[in-house]
């Protein structure tokens, strides 16, 4: 039986950001691509905001 695993969802979401491109040494002159460079940070931020909203929704 499959169980719901929220950490797997977060990992899969971050991996989807990283699959869009990878860092290639020697190509430092290009523009910063936030979805590629900061995928884990973006997922962490979205997750934190979601937990913050959920906490206050349950507190009321």
C-alpha positions in Angstrom: 0.0 0.0 0.0 1.4 3.4 -0.9 1.5 6.0 1.8 1.5 9.8 1.4 5.0 11.1 2.0 5.2 14.9 2.1 9.0 14.9 2.2 9.0 13.0 -1.1 6.8 15.7 -2.6 9.2 18.4 -1.5 12.2 16.4 -2.8 10.5 15.8 -6.1 9.6 19.5 -6.5 13.2 20.6 -5.8 14.5 18.0 -8.2 12.2 19.3 -10.9 13.8 22.8 -10.5 17.3 21.3 -10.7 16.5 19.2 -13.8 16.0 22.4 -15.8 19.7 22.9 -15.8 22.9 22.1 -14.0 25.9 24.1 -13.1 28.7 23.8 -15.7 32.1 24.8 -14.5 33.7 27.5 -16.7 30.4 29.1 -17.7 30.3 31.7 -14.9 29.6 34.7 -17.2 26.0 33.9 -17.9 23.0 35.4 -16.1 21.8 34.0 -12.9 18.8 31.7 -13.4 16.9 31.7 -10.0 14.8 28.6 -10.7 18.0 26.6 -11.5 20.4 28.1 -9.0 18.1 28.4 -6.0 15.6 25.6 -6.4 16.0 24.2 -2.9 15.8 27.7 -1.3 12.6 28.4 -3.3 11.0 25.1 -2.2 12.0 25.7 1.4 10.5 29.2 1.3 7.2 27.9 -0.2 7.1 25.1 2.4 7.8 27.5 5.3 5.1 29.9 4.1 2.7 27.0 3.8 3.4 25.7 7.3 3.0 29.3 8.7 -0.4 29.7 7.0 -1.5 26.2 8.1 -0.4 26.8 11.7 -2.5 30.0 12.0 -5.4 28.4 10.2 -5.5 25.7 12.8 -4.9 28.1 15.6 -8.1 30.1 14.9 
